[in-house]
């Protein structure tokens, strides 16, 4: 499920946000959940990865276009964010395995 607010698209799993996509051509970023240690490493390793904008800066990171930002890196970040959100859901709210 997703919701569009202002210039962002919020993507949910069972009512929990796991992805925010900025819908602004001048500011193309996504924001995802991330384990704090991994978030710090990502921020140190990539100039265009920053602590999550407008969110808990320990548990969210924002990724923008730049050196080293690949489709694989972005896909992995979104998948990890989804997995973190699902892991925090009560068992009854988790999606069934395929």
C-alpha positions in Angstrom: 0.0 0.0 0.0 1.2 3.5 -0.6 0.0 7.0 0.1 1.1 10.2 -1.6 1.6 13.2 0.7 2.9 16.6 -0.5 5.9 15.7 -2.7 6.5 12.2 -1.3 5.2 8.7 -1.8 5.0 6.6 1.4 5.0 2.8 1.0 3.6 0.7 3.9 3.5 -2.9 5.0 0.6 -3.6 7.5 0.4 0.1 8.4 4.2 0.6 8.9 6.2 2.9 6.6 9.3 1.2 5.1 10.0 3.4 2.1 9.6 7.1 1.3 10.1 8.3 -2.3 10.5 12.0 -2.9 8.4 13.0 -5.9 10.3 16.1 -6.6 12.5 16.3 -9.8 14.9 18.7 -8.1 15.3 16.4 -5.0 15.4 12.8 -6.1 15.8 10.7 -3.0 14.4 7.7 -1.3 14.4 7.1 2.5 14.5 3.7 4.0 14.7 2.0 7.4 18.2 0.8 8.4 19.9 -0.8 11.4 21.9 1.9 13.2 25.3 0.3 12.6 24.6 -0.2 8.9 23.2 3.3 8.6 26.4 4.8 10.0 28.6 2.7 7.6 26.4 3.7 4.6 26.6 7.4 5.5 30.4 7.2 5.9 30.8 5.2 2.7 28.7 7.2 0.2 28.6 11.0 -0.2 25.0 10.8 -1.4 23.7 8.7 1.5 22.7 10.9 4.5 20.9 10.3 7.8 17.1 10.0 7.1 15.5 13.3 6.3 12.8 14.4 8.8 13.0 11.0 10.6 14.9 9.3 13.4 18.4 9.7 12.0 19.7 6.6 13.6 17.2 4.2 12.0 16.6 5.8 8.6 18.9 6.8 5.7 18.2 8.9 2.6 19.8 7.8 -0.7 20.2 10.2 -3.6 21.9 9.9 -7.0 25.7 10.1 -6.9 28.9 8.1 -7.1 28.6 4.5 -6.2 24.8 4.5 -5.9 23.7 1.6 -8.1 20.4 -0.1 -8.8 21.7 -3.1 -6.8 22.5 -0.8 -3.8 19.1 0.9 -3.9 17.2 -2.4 -4.3 19.1 -3.9 -1.4 18.3 -1.0 0.8 14.6 -1.2 0.0 14.5 -4.9 0.6 16.4 -4.6 3.9 14.0 -1.8 4.9 11.0 -4.0 4.1 12.5 -6.9 6.1 13.1 -4.7 9.1 9.5 -3.4 9.0 8.1 -6.9 8.7 10.3 -8.2 11.5 8.8 -5.7 13.9 5.2 -6.6 13.1 3.2 -9.0 15.3 3.2 -12.5 13.8 -0.5 -12.2 12.8 0.2 -9.1 10.7 3.2 -10.5 8.8 2.7 -11.4 5.2 2.5 -15.1 4.5 5.5 -16.7 2.9 5.1 -17.4 -0.8 
